[in-house]
Amino acid sequence: MLRIILTIVFVLLCIAMTVIVLISGAAETYWGKNKGRSMEGKLEKFTKLAAVLIFVLALVLNLKVF
């Protein structure tokens, strides 16, 4: 049961990561001075967080514990 839930979360994270990368590629670089507070800065932070979560979930799902 836990493996199914983790797999669903993994798939949703992968879809979210794809959407974020597509959005950040199209983001304006107009806010270069305030990058941390702009949409581009938030997308960059969320991309890093999502990448780490995907990596950890992939490792957990590869374990033969479940």
N, C-alpha and C positions, 0 to 999 in steps of 0.2 A: 504494500500500500504506500509506504514511504517513497519507494523508488518511482512509482507512478507520479506522485506529487512533485518530486524533485525533477522528473523528466518534463512535466508540464511547465514548471518554473523555468527550466533551462531553455525550452523552446520559446517561451514568452520573452525571456531575456535576449535570446538571439534575434528575434524579430525586432525588439526594441532597439538593440544595438545597430541593426541594419538601417532602421529608420533614422536614428540619431546621426549616423555617419552620412547618410544622404542629405539630411537637413544641414549638418555642419559644413558640408561641402558647398552648399548653396548659400550659406550665411554671408552676410555683408561683412567686409573688413573695415567698415566705416568707424566702428567703435574701438579702434586699436588702442587708444589712450586708456580707456576704462575697460579693458578686456575682462577683468575679474568680475565686473558687475554687469557686463553685457550678456546678451543671449549667446554669443559665441563662447564666452568664458564659462557659462553654465553648461553648455553642450560639451565642452572639453572636459570639465570635471565629471559630468555624468558618464561620458564615454570611458574615462579611465576607471571609474567605479564599476561600470557594467563589464568591462573587459576582465577585471579581477574576479568579479563574481562568476562570470562564465568559465574562467579558468578553474576556479575552485570547484564549481559544480561539475565540470567535466571530470576532474580528478575523483571526486566523491562518487560519481555515477560509474566510473570505471572500476571501483573497488568491488570485489566479489563478496561483500559483506551482506548485501540484501538478499 
